[in-house]
Every structure is written in C-alpha cells, then in structure tokens.
Amino acid sequence: MKNRQTIRPVVKRALCTGCGTCAGVCPRAAIEMVVQKDRYVPRLDKSRCIQCGLCFDACPGHRVDFDDMSTDLFGDIPQDVALGRYLGCYVGHAVDPQVRYNGASGGLVSALLAFALEEGLIDGALVTRMRDEDPLRPEAWLARTRSGILAAAGSKYCPVPAGTALAQILNSEGRFAVVGLPCHIQGLRKAEQCIPRLREQIRYRISLACSLNYSFRGTERFLAGCGVSPAAVDVLQYRGRGWPGSMLIRLRDGTEHTIPLAEYYRELRPYSLRRCTLCSDMLGELSDLTCGDAWLPDLAQTDHQGSSFAVTRTDAAEELLELAAAKQVVELSDLGLDQLLASQGHALFKKRKLSARLELFRLARRSVPTYQQTLLPPTRADYLHSLKLYAARYALAGNHRILRRLFRSARRPRPAAPPAPVPPTEALSRR
C-alpha cells in the first residue's frame, strides 16, 4: 500500500476542488486545508505521510467515474443527462416558520436534519457554519443537537472544505447525514469505496444544488465596495431572512448592513472559482437527496418565505421525506419533471457548456478533470459564453485594475439568474 500517488499532483495541475475529502480521510492526519490566495488547498506534511494513496483515490478533483458509480449505487446508468438518477421530485418547506424564514430556501434541509436527529435516525449531521473567531471563513463540523443544525442554516457563497469533517465521523460511532455541494458528495462517495466502514456510517447524503462557487476575494471586494473592512466584521450570513433572502453583515460596533441577494450575487459572479467552471454536476447526481431554490414562476411572484425543490434518488431519501411530511415537520407537494428542469435550466446548460470549456482548456494545454458520463455537444454560443466567462474572471478577479475598470464600465447591470423579486423588507439598510 505504500509509495502510491498522493494529492500533490492534483494540486499542482490546478484540479483540486478544495472539498477537503483528502484531509478528512487521511489516516495519519498528514493533510491540512489552508487558504491559498482565494481558496482552500490541501497542504501535505511529508513527515507524516505514508503514501497509502487514500487521499488520491478519494479525490474528486482529477476524476469521477459517474457511470461506474451510478451502476454500483443505483443499479444502472441514469437516462436523464441533466438530472441523473431520480425516484421523485417535490417542492416544499419547513412547517416551523422560524426554520423556514432563517433558511436559504424554505429551511427544508434544516428541518429534515433536525427531524432525523430527534427521531433517532441519525446521531449527527455534517454541516457548515461560519467561524465565530473568523466570520469570513467557514468550518465544517458534526452537529449533534437541533440548535447546532439550525446554527448552520443558509448558503455559504465561499470555498468550503466540508470533507475535512469526515475525520470526525470516522472517529465516532453511530449513523450520520452529510450535507454538501456536489463535489463534496463526489468525494464522499469515492471515500466510501475506499473505506467500507464509512459507507455504513452515512445514512443520508444530501447535496445542495450548485452551478458555481465563489472565491474569498469576491466577498472581500464586495465588502470593500460597501466601505466595510473585513477586520470590522463580527457576523456574516450570506442568506436567510425570507426568500430570496439577503446578506447580513454585522460589524463589531453593532452596525448592520442588510443587502438583497440579487445585489451582492451579481457582484460575486465574476469571482467564480476556476475549478468550479470545469464541474459537470450541478444537482449532486450521486447523492441520496438533492435540494435547492425552487425558482418556479408562481413561487417567485408570491413566496417570500422560501421553498425548495427536492429530488430523491434512493429509497432512504424517499422514506425520510414521507415520514417528515406525515409528522407535519415539512410540507411537500409533487413537482413535475418538466417544471423542475425548467426552473434549474443551468443543469442542462452545464452539461453542454462544459464540453466547450474543456476543449478551450485543452487548446491552452491546461489540465482538465476526467468524467466518465454523457455530456452534450456544445454550440458556438457556448464557446463564446465560455470565453466571456474567463475574460470576466481575468479582468475582475485578477490584479488588473485598468481591465477591471473597463469591464465594469461596459457591463450592464443585470438581476441574478434566474430573476426573482426582492421583498420590500429586504431593501438595502445601512444604519
């Protein structure tokens, strides 16, 4: 088992997703996730490393065999390119009004986790919260109480090494739920292939829909544009307070800034992480359950508290939803597949645009990940969109002041996609 590949070449080839799985499964605690420039990367301690190869084998950054894993997990290769394997599609929210209001999109995931814990279905949940001592940085941890789960509610639009907390699960007894982005779930599934005990410990794998994630630099520059120093921030919450929600910035002097999602999300978009632009999986195709904002036309006009879509992929997820709904912890209704895909159009676009992006990277002689799955052929517009995306990242996310000014002056303001109304109560407040 010694002298096998480690995580180092993945980092060197700029294929690391920053998911933290390698650090979470390392048997010698030889890997630490550290912030480098604007994202998390693993740092390997050679003195501890025994070159067992586990970090490389569990890494989703360089390769994910979706077809093989789907066959192993679900018994076949999904026919739906955009959605992957599914059993049911629903739209719903937490019944508890406070849980619903404080969640990113109706508090459905928070309500399900708290319910599973209280019913004894799980002994804890791997979730992510912002650090008390460093409110601009996230931390993954194992919540074992309802209050701990609810404290982690809301989206985090920044790099999150959620896989690091797998070490806590491996050092614990019991059954657990894991909540993460598609890359986290990919890493988890690969780790389970390497560590059979881990597969037995995980009862629910819940993926949050993700088209792209954003660098720390994006948040820091947005704060600077608001006249806020990162050192002055006491609390940062990216989402919550109804739907589509708002960012809360509380300073150490007690001053608060409340900024609508559409306003700050538009500013974060150019700061997408480079590796995220090469991802094929928006809807967590290897999870048990996928949840995300229900960008449905009717709800966008009337729902100011929040609702989430839910896609079940395993019997365990179906049973959890049915039981929670029967005990009136969540409210659910069926959602047509066409409605879901229309509200999550980026899922299909991602499979098509990725082909263009991979080709552009190959032409530039840059490393790309290997995905064993069906992708869609790109259009000419996909190549143009990809070039525009990388030009925006180069101009705005790099240290190119003149280019940033030119790009900002030429860029037309546009609402977040998909567009959604902002409730009057979520208007920008500076006091």
Secondary structure as GFF3:
##gff-version 3
##sequence-region A 1 431
A	DSSP	alpha_helix	8	12	.	.	.	ID=ss1
A	DSSP	alpha_helix	21	25	.	.	.	ID=ss2
A	DSSP	beta_strand	31	36	.	.	.	ID=ss3
A	DSSP	beta_strand	39	44	.	.	.	ID=ss4
A	DSSP	alpha_helix	54	58	.	.	.	ID=ss5
A	DSSP	beta_strand	63	64	.	.	.	ID=ss6
A	DSSP	alpha_helix	66	74	.	.	.	ID=ss7
A	DSSP	beta_strand	88	94	.	.	.	ID=ss8
A	DSSP	alpha_helix	97	102	.	.	.	ID=ss9
A	DSSP	alpha_helix	108	118	.	.	.	ID=ss10
A	DSSP	beta_strand	124	130	.	.	.	ID=ss11
A	DSSP	beta_strand	138	143	.	.	.	ID=ss12
A	DSSP	alpha_helix	146	150	.	.	.	ID=ss13
A	DSSP	three_ten_helix	162	165	.	.	.	ID=ss14
A	DSSP	alpha_helix	166	170	.	.	.	ID=ss15
A	DSSP	beta_strand	176	180	.	.	.	ID=ss16
A	DSSP	alpha_helix	182	194	.	.	.	ID=ss17
A	DSSP	alpha_helix	196	201	.	.	.	ID=ss18
A	DSSP	beta_strand	202	208	.	.	.	ID=ss19
A	DSSP	alpha_helix	216	225	.	.	.	ID=ss20
A	DSSP	three_ten_helix	230	232	.	.	.	ID=ss21
A	DSSP	beta_strand	233	237	.	.	.	ID=ss22
A	DSSP	beta_strand	246	251	.	.	.	ID=ss23
A	DSSP	beta_strand	256	260	.	.	.	ID=ss24
A	DSSP	alpha_helix	261	268	.	.	.	ID=ss25
A	DSSP	three_ten_helix	269	271	.	.	.	ID=ss26
A	DSSP	three_ten_helix	274	278	.	.	.	ID=ss27
A	DSSP	beta_strand	289	293	.	.	.	ID=ss28
A	DSSP	alpha_helix	297	302	.	.	.	ID=ss29
A	DSSP	beta_strand	308	312	.	.	.	ID=ss30
A	DSSP	alpha_helix	315	326	.	.	.	ID=ss31
A	DSSP	beta_strand	330	334	.	.	.	ID=ss32
A	DSSP	alpha_helix	337	343	.	.	.	ID=ss33
A	DSSP	alpha_helix	346	363	.	.	.	ID=ss34
A	DSSP	beta_strand	370	371	.	.	.	ID=ss35
A	DSSP	alpha_helix	380	397	.	.	.	ID=ss36
A	DSSP	alpha_helix	401	410	.	.	.	ID=ss37
A	DSSP	three_ten_helix	424	426	.	.	.	ID=ss38
A	DSSP	beta_strand	429	430	.	.	.	ID=ss39
###
